[in-house]
Amino acid sequence: MSRFRSTPLGDSTMFWLVIGLAGFGIMMVYSAGVLDVPSNVTPGIWRRQLLWFMIALVMTYFLMRVPVIWLEWAAQPFYAFCLVLLVLALVIGRGQGTAASTSSWIGFGGFQIQPSEFADRGNHDARARIGELARSPKTIWDLWKPILVVLVPMGLVMLQPDLGSALVFASILLASFFWAGTPLLTLFCWSRR
């Protein structure tokens, strides 16, 4: 018998952690909108955040029923699609709010998307698909494929410029190397021969 109880949206512990973190995030967005100086950007933004969170919960239910083999099959085409979106953001992208000087967002009708968020997911799938982390890498040269898979979208995101999103790529890459059993000295670019 498993020690974790399952919910329709997956493991119950993970489910409640996500609910708690999302609730905390929505409260932070709400508190950021309570300003002494009126702004036409911030009122009601927490409601949109809450709406998208509810949509995400509904979508999660359906996405959890997608066979893993489909995700494996779609990993490389989705990665290529994400790269196209990142290049498109450099050409027609624009910034919003405090990031008005960047080219991080693409508008489609009344919707705005940030391609770096899609690229982050496509990056994970592509790294998993190449399978380099199945064995424990011992040198930095054993890691050249996953590093290249990350550097291409990370470079495109830095050209927008969006350093925060680019750092997410790097930090998740380091965490995945550590999880795969890469020695700490190798992670910090020192390897023994």
PAZAPA-4460 file (N, C-alpha, C; in steps of 0.05 Angstrom, whole numbers, plus 32768, in hexadecimal, padded with zeros to 4 digits):
% residues 193
    n_x    n_y    n_z   ca_x   ca_y   ca_z    c_x    c_y    c_z   seq   type   mol
   8011   7FE8   8000   8000   8000   8000   8011   8019   8000     1      M     A
   800B   802C   7FEF   801B   8044   7FEC   8017   8056   8004     2      S     A
   802C   8064   800D   8029   8076   8024   801D   8091   801B     3      R     A
   801C   8096   8001   8010   80AE   7FF6   7FF4   80A8   7FEC     4      F     A
   7FE1   80B9   7FF4   7FC6   80B6   7FE9   7FC5   80C6   7FCF     5      R     A
   7FB5   80BC   7FBD   7FB3   80C9   7FA3   7F98   80D8   7FA2     6      S     A
   7F99   80EE   7F94   7F81   80FE   7F8E   7F7D   80FC   7F70     7      T     A
   7F66   8106   7F66   7F62   8107   7F48   7F78   8118   7F3A     8      P     A
   7F86   8129   7F49   7F9A   813A   7F3E   7FB6   8130   7F46     9      L     A
   7FB9   8117   7F4F   7FD3   810D   7F55   7FD7   8108   7F73    10      G     A
   7FF0   8108   7F7B   7FF8   8103   7F97   7FEC   8119   7FA9    11      D     A
   7FE0   8111   7FBF   7FD2   8124   7FD0   7FE4   8138   7FDD    12      S     A
   7FFC   812F   7FE6   800F   8142   7FF2   8017   8157   7FDE    13      T     A
   801E   814F   7FC6   8027   8162   7FB1   800F   8174   7FAA    14      M     A
   7FF7   8169   7FA8   7FE0   8179   7FA1   7FDC   818F   7FB5    15      F     A
   7FDD   8189   7FCF   7FD8   819E   7FE3   7FEF   81B2   7FE5    16      W     A
   8007   81A9   7FE0   801D   81BC   7FDE   801A   81D0   7FC7    17      L     A
   8011   81C6   7FB1   800C   81D8   7F9A   7FF5   81EB   7FA0    18      V     A
   7FE0   81E1   7FAC   7FC9   81F2   7FB3   7FD3   8208   7FC6    19      I     A
   7FE2   8200   7FDA   7FED   8214   7FEE   7FFF   8229   7FE1    20      G     A
   8011   8220   7FD0   8023   8233   7FC3   8014   8245   7FB0    21      L     A
   8001   823A   7FA1   7FF2   824B   7F8F   7FE1   825F   7F9E    22      A     A
   7FD5   8256   7FB4   7FC5   8269   7FC5   7FD7   827F   7FD0    23      G     A
   7FEF   8278   7FD9   8002   828C   7FE3   8009   82A0   7FCC    24      F     A
   800E   8295   7FB4   8014   82A7   7F9E   7FFE   82BA   7F97    25      G     A
   7FE5   82B0   7F97   7FCE   82C1   7F91   7FCB   82D7   7FA7    26      I     A
   7FD0   82D0   7FC0   7FD0   82E4   7FD5   7FE6   82F9   7FD1    27      M     A
   7FFD   82F0   7FC7   8013   8304   7FC2   800B   8316   7FAB    28      M     A
   7FFF   830B   7F96   7FF6   831C   7F80   7FE1   8330   7F8A    29      V     A
   7FCF   8327   7F9B   7FBA   8338   7FA6   7FC7   834F   7FB6    30      Y     A
   7FDB   8348   7FC8   7FE7   835C   7FD8   7FF8   836F   7FC8    31      S     A
   8003   8366   7FB2   8012   8378   7FA0   8000   838C   7F92    32      A     A
   7FE6   8386   7F90   7FD3   8398   7F83   7FC7   83AC   7F95    33      G     A
   7FCC   83AA   7FAF   7FC2   83BD   7FC3   7FD7   83D3   7FC6    34      V     A
   7FD3   83E9   7FB6   7FE7   83FE   7FB5   7FDC   8418   7FC0    35      L     A
   7FEE   8428   7FCA   7FE6   8443   7FD2   7FE1   8455   7FBA    36      D     A
   7FF1   8450   7FA5   7FEE   845F   7F8C   7FDD   844E   7F79    37      V     A
   7FC6   8458   7F6F   7FB6   8449   7F5D   7FC5   8441   7F43    38      P     A
   7FBF   8429   7F39   7FCC   841F   7F21   7FB6   8412   7F10    39      S     A
   7FB7   8415   7EF6   7FA3   8408   7EE5   7FAB   83EC   7EDE    40      N     A
   7FC3   83E2   7EE7   7FCC   83C7   7EE0   7FC4   83B3   7EF6    41      V     A
   7FC7   83BB   7F0F   7FC5   83A7   7F25   7FA9   83A1   7F2F    42      T     A
   7F94   83B2   7F2D   7F7B   83AA   7F39   7F6F   8390   7F2B    43      P     A
   7F67   837D   7F3B   7F5A   8365   7F31   7F6D   8351   7F25    44      G     A
   7F87   8356   7F26   7F99   8343   7F19   7F99   8328   7F28    45      I     A
   7F94   8329   7F42   7F93   8310   7F52   7F7C   82FF   7F49    46      W     A
   7F66   830B   7F3F   7F4F   82FB   7F35   7F57   82EB   7F1C    47      R     A
   7F67   82F8   7F0B   7F70   82EA   7EF3   7F83   82D3   7EFA    48      R     A
   7F94   82D8   7F0E   7FA6   82C3   7F18   7F96   82AC   7F23    49      Q     A
   7F81   82B1   7F32   7F70   829D   7F3D   7F62   828E   7F27    50      L     A
   7F58   829C   7F13   7F4A   828F   7EFC   7F5D   827C   7EED    51      L     A
   7F76   8285   7EE8   7F89   8274   7EDA   7F90   825C   7EEB    52      W     A
   7F91   825F   7F05   7F97   8249   7F16   7F81   8234   7F15    53      F     A
   7F68   823D   7F15   7F51   822B   7F13   7F52   821C   7EF8    54      M     A
   7F58   822B   7EE2   7F5A   821E   7EC8   7F70   8209   7EC8    55      I     A
   7F86   8210   7ED5   7F9D   81FD   7ED7   7F95   81E4   7EE6    56      A     A
   7F85   81E6   7EFB   7F7C   81CE   7F0A   7F6B   81BC   7EF8    57      L     A
   7F59   81C8   7EE9   7F48   81B8   7ED7   7F59   81AB   7EC2    58      V     A
   7F6C   81BA   7EB6   7F7D   81AF   7EA1   7F8F   8199   7EAC    59      M     A
   7F98   819C   7EC5   7FA9   8187   7ED2   7F9B   816C   7ED3    60      T     A
   7F82   816D   7ED9   7F72   8154   7EDA   7F74   8145   7EBF    61      Y     A
   7F71   8153   7EA9   7F72   8147   7E8F   7F8E   8140   7E86    62      F     A
   7FA1   8151   7E8C   7FBD   814C   7E84   7FC9   8134   7E93    63      L     A
   7FBF   812E   7EAB   7FC9   8117   7EBA   7FC0   80FD   7EAD    64      M     A
   7FAD   80FE   7E9B   7FA4   80E6   7E8E   7FB1   80E1   7E73    65      R     A
   7FC3   80F3   7E6B   7FD1   80EF   7E52   7FE7   80D9   7E56    66      V     A
   7FE7   80C6   7E44   7FFC   80B1   7E47   8018   80BC   7E44    67      P     A
   802A   80B2   7E54   8046   80BC   7E55   8053   80B9   7E39    68      V     A
   804D   80A4   7E2B   8059   80A0   7E11   8053   80B7   7DFE    69      I     A
   803B   80C3   7E01   8035   80DA   7DF0   8047   80F2   7DF7    70      W     A
   804C   80F6   7E10   805E   810B   7E19   807B   8107   7E0E    71      L     A
   8083   80EE   7E0F   809E   80E7   7E04   809F   80ED   7DE6    72      E     A
   808A   80E5   7DD8   8089   80E9   7DBB   8089   8107   7DB4    73      W     A
   807C   8117   7DC4   8079   8134   7DBE   808F   8145   7DC9    74      A     A
   80A2   813A   7DD8   80B7   814A   7DE5   80C8   815A   7DD1    75      A     A
   80D3   814D   7DBD   80E4   815C   7DAA   80D5   8170   7D98    76      Q     A
   80BD   8168   7D8D   80AE   817D   7D7E   80A6   8194   7D90    77      P     A
   809E   818F   7DA9   8096   81A5   7DBB   80AE   81B7   7DC1    78      F     A
   80C6   81AB   7DC4   80DE   81BB   7DC9   80E3   81CD   7DB1    79      Y     A
   80E1   81C2   7D99   80E5   81D2   7D81   80D0   81E9   7D7F    80      A     A
   80B7   81E2   7D85   80A2   81F7   7D85   80A8   820D   7D99    81      F     A
   80B3   8206   7DB0   80BA   821A   7DC4   80D0   822C   7DBB    82      C     A
   80E4   8220   7DAD   80F9   8231   7DA1   80EF   8245   7D8D    83      L     A
   80DC   823B   7D7C   80CF   824D   7D69   80C0   8264   7D77    84      V     A
   80B2   825E   7D8D   80A4   8273   7D9C   80B8   8287   7DA8    85      L     A
   80CF   827D   7DB2   80E3   828F   7DBE   80EE   82A2   7DA8    86      L     A
   80F3   8297   7D91   80FD   82A8   7D7B   80E8   82BC   7D73    87      V     A
   80CF   82B3   7D71   80B8   82C5   7D6B   80B6   82DB   7D7F    88      L     A
   80BA   82D5   7D99   80B9   82E9   7DAE   80CE   82FE   7DA9    89      A     A
   80E5   82F7   7D9F   80FA   830B   7D9A   80F2   831D   7D83    90      L     A
   80E2   8313   7D70   80DA   8323   7D59   80C2   8334   7D5F    91      V     A
   80AC   8328   7D69   8093   8337   7D6D   808B   833A   7D8A    92      I     A
   809B   8330   7D9C   8094   8331   7DB9   8095   834D   7DC4    93      G     A
   8087   8350   7DDA   8087   836A   7DE8   8086   8365   7E06    94      R     A
   808C   8379   7E15   808C   8376   7E32   8072   8380   7E3E    95      G     A
   806F   837B   7E58   8057   8384   7E66   805E   838D   7E82    96      Q     A
   804F   83A0   7E8C   8052   83A9   7EA8   806F   83B2   7EAE    97      G     A
   807B   83A7   7EC2   8096   83AF   7ECA   80AB   83A5   7EB7    98      T     A
   80A3   8392   7EA5   80B6   8387   7E91   80AF   8392   7E75    99      A     A
   80A7   83AB   7E74   809F   83B7   7E5A   80B6   83B9   7E46   100      A     A
   80CF   83B9   7E4F   80E5   83BC   7E3D   80EF   83A1   7E31   101      S     A
   80E2   838B   7E39   80EA   8371   7E2F   80D8   8369   7E17   102      T     A
   80E0   8353   7E0A   80CF   8348   7DF5   80C7   832C   7DFD   103      S     A
   80BC   8329   7E15   80B6   830F   7E20   809B   8304   7E1B   104      S     A
   8088   8314   7E12   806D   830C   7E0F   8064   830D   7DF2   105      W     A
   8053   82FA   7DEA   8047   82FA   7DCF   8029   82FC   7DD3   106      I     A
   801C   830E   7DC4   7FFF   8312   7DC7   7FF0   8303   7DB1   107      G     A
   7FDB   82F5   7DB9   7FC9   82E7   7DA6   7FAD   82F0   7DAD   108      F     A
   7FA2   8303   7D9E   7F87   830D   7DA5   7F88   831B   7DC0   109      G     A
   7F78   8311   7DD2   7F77   831D   7DED   7F8A   830F   7E01   110      G     A
   7F98   82FB   7DF7   7FAA   82EB   7E09   7FC7   82F3   7E05   111      F     A
   7FD6   82F0   7E1A   7FF3   82F4   7E19   8000   82DA   7E22   112      Q     A
   8014   82D1   7E14   8023   82BA   7E1E   8041   82C1   7E21   113      I     A
   804E   82B4   7E33   806A   82B8   7E37   8078   829E   7E2E   114      Q     A
   8084   829E   7E17   8090   8286   7E0C   80A5   8279   7E1D   115      P     A
   80B2   8288   7E2F   80C7   827C   7E40   80BA   8268   7E53   116      S     A
   80A1   826B   7E5A   8094   8258   7E6C   808F   823E   7E5E   117      E     A
   8087   823F   7E44   8084   8227   7E34   809F   8219   7E2F   118      F     A
   80B3   822A   7E2A   80CE   8220   7E24   80D9   8211   7E3D   119      A     A
   80D2   821B   7E54   80DC   820E   7E6D   80D1   81F1   7E6D   120      D     A
   80B8   81ED   7E68   80AD   81D2   7E67   80B8   81C1   7E50   121      R     A
   80BA   81CD   7E39   80C6   81BF   7E22   80E2   81B7   7E27   122      G     A
   80F1   81C7   7E36   810C   81C1   7E3D   810E   81A8   7E4E   123      N     A
   80FD   81A6   7E62   80FD   818F   7E74   80F7   8175   7E64   124      H     A
   80E3   8177   7E53   80DC   815F   7E43   80F2   8157   7E30   125      D     A
   80FF   816A   7E23   8114   8164   7E11   812C   8158   7E1F   126      A     A
   8133   8162   7E36   8149   8157   7E46   8143   813A   7E4E   127      R     A
   812A   8136   7E57   8122   811B   7E5E   8123   8108   7E46   128      A     A
   811C   8112   7E2F   811A   8102   7E17   8136   80F9   7E0E   129      R     A
   814A   810A   7E10   8164   8102   7E07   8171   80ED   7E1A   130      I     A
   8166   80EB   7E32   816E   80D5   7E44   818A   80D6   7E4E   131      G     A
   8197   80ED   7E4E   81B3   80EF   7E57   81B4   80EC   7E76   132      E     A
   819E   80F0   7E84   81A0   80EF   7EA1   8199   80D4   7EAC   133      L     A
   8196   80C0   7E9A   818F   80A5   7EA3   81A6   8098   7EB2   134      A     A
   81BE   80A0   7EAA   81D5   8096   7EB9   81E2   80AD   7EC8   135      R     A
   81F2   80A7   7EDB   81FE   80BC   7EEC   8216   80C8   7EDE   136      S     A
   8214   80E1   7ED5   822A   80EE   7EC7   8241   80F4   7EDA   137      P     A
   8259   80F0   7ED1   8271   80F4   7EE2   8281   810D   7EDB   138      K     A
   8280   8115   7EC1   828F   812C   7EB9   827C   8140   7EAB   139      T     A
   8284   8159   7EA8   8274   816D   7E9B   8270   8166   7E7E   140      I     A
   8282   8157   7E72   8280   814F   7E56   826A   813A   7E52   141      W     A
   8263   812C   7E67   824D   8119   7E65   8232   8128   7E63   142      D     A
   8232   8141   7E69   8219   8151   7E6B   8215   8164   7E53   143      L     A
   8225   8161   7E3E   8223   8175   7E29   8208   8177   7E1B   144      W     A
   81FB   8160   7E18   81E0   8161   7E0A   81CB   8170   7E1B   145      K     A
   81C8   8169   7E35   81B4   8178   7E44   81BB   8195   7E47   146      P     A
   81D5   819B   7E49   81DD   81B7   7E4B   81D6   81C6   7E31   147      I     A
   81DB   81BA   7E1A   81D4   81C7   7E01   81B6   81CB   7DFE   148      L     A
   81A6   81B7   7E07   8189   81B9   7E06   817F   81D1   7E16   149      V     A
   818D   81D7   7E2C   8185   81ED   7E3D   8191   8208   7E33   150      V     A
   81A9   8208   7E29   81B6   8221   7E21   81A8   822F   7E0A   151      L     A
   819C   8220   7DF7   818F   822D   7DE0   8177   823D   7DE9   152      V     A
   8163   8232   7DF7   814D   8243   7DFF   8155   8258   7E14   153      P     A
   8168   8251   7E25   8171   8264   7E39   817E   827C   7E2C   154      M     A
   818D   8278   7E16   8199   828F   7E08   8184   82A0   7DFB   155      G     A
   816F   8293   7DEF   8159   82A2   7DE3   814A   82B2   7DF7   156      L     A
   8146   82A7   7E0F   8138   82B6   7E24   8149   82CD   7E2E   157      V     A
   8164   82CA   7E2F   8175   82E0   7E38   8176   82F6   7E23   158      M     A
   8171   82F0   7E0A   8170   8305   7DF5   8157   8316   7DF8   159      L     A
   8143   830D   7E06   8129   831D   7E08   812C   8337   7E17   160      Q     A
   813A   833E   7E2A   8149   8330   7E3E   8137   8329   7E56   161      P     A
   8139   8311   7E5F   8129   8308   7E77   813B   82F6   7E87   162      D     A
   814C   8302   7E98   8160   82F3   7EA7   8153   82E1   7EBB   163      L     A
   813C   82E9   7EC7   812F   82D8   7EDB   8126   82BD   7ECF   164      G     A
   811A   82BE   7EB8   8111   82A4   7EAB   8129   8294   7EA2   165      S     A
   813F   82A1   7E99   8157   8293   7E91   8163   8285   7EA8   166      A     A
   8163   8291   7EC0   816E   8285   7ED8   815E   826C   7EE0   167      L     A
   8144   826C   7EDA   8134   8254   7EE0   813E   823C   7ED0   168      V     A
   8145   8241   7EB7   8150   822B   7EA6   8169   821F   7EB3   169      F     A
   817B   8231   7EBB   8195   8228   7EC6   8191   821A   7EE1   170      A     A
   8180   8225   7EF2   817D   8218   7F0C   8170   81FD   7F0B   171      S     A
   815D   81FA   7EF9   8150   81E0   7EF6   8163   81CC   7EE9   172      I     A
   8174   81D5   7ED7   8188   81C3   7ECC   819B   81B9   7EE1   173      L     A
   81A5   81CB   7EF3   81B7   81C2   7F08   81A9   81AF   7F1B   174      L     A
   818F   81B4   7F21   8180   81A2   7F33   817D   8187   7F26   175      A     A
   8177   8186   7F0C   8174   816C   7EFF   818E   815D   7EFD   176      S     A
   81A5   816B   7EFA   81BF   815D   7EFB   81C4   8151   7F16   177      F     A
   81BE   8161   7F2B   81C2   8157   7F46   81B0   813F   7F4B   178      F     A
   8197   8140   7F42   8184   812A   7F46   818E   8111   7F38   179      W     A
   819B   8114   7F21   81A5   80FE   7F11   81BE   80F1   7F1D   180      A     A
   81C9   80FD   7F32   81E0   80F2   7F3F   81FB   80FD   7F36   181      G     A
   81FA   8114   7F28   8213   8121   7F20   8222   812B   7F39   182      T     A
   823C   8124   7F3C   824B   812E   7F53   824B   814C   7F55   183      P     A
   824A   8157   7F6E   8249   8174   7F72   8261   8182   7F65   184      L     A
   8279   8175   7F66   8290   8182   7F5A   828D   8184   7F3C   185      L     A
   8280   8171   7F30   827B   8173   7F13   8267   8189   7F0D   186      T     A
   8253   818C   7F1E   823F   81A1   7F19   824C   81BD   7F19   187      L     A
   8261   81C0   7F28   826F   81DA   7F29   8288   81DA   7F18   188      F     A
   8287   81CA   7F02   829A   81CA   7EEC   82B6   81C2   7EF4   189      C     A
   82B8   81B0   7F07   82D2   81A4   7F0E   82CF   8187   7F0D   190      W     A
   82DE   8179   7EFD   82DB   815C   7EFB   82F6   814F   7EFD   191      S     A
   82F5   8137   7F08   830D   8126   7F0B   830F   8114   7EF3   192      R     A
   8326   810F   7EE9   832A   80FC   7ED3   8334   80E2   7EDE   193      R     A
***
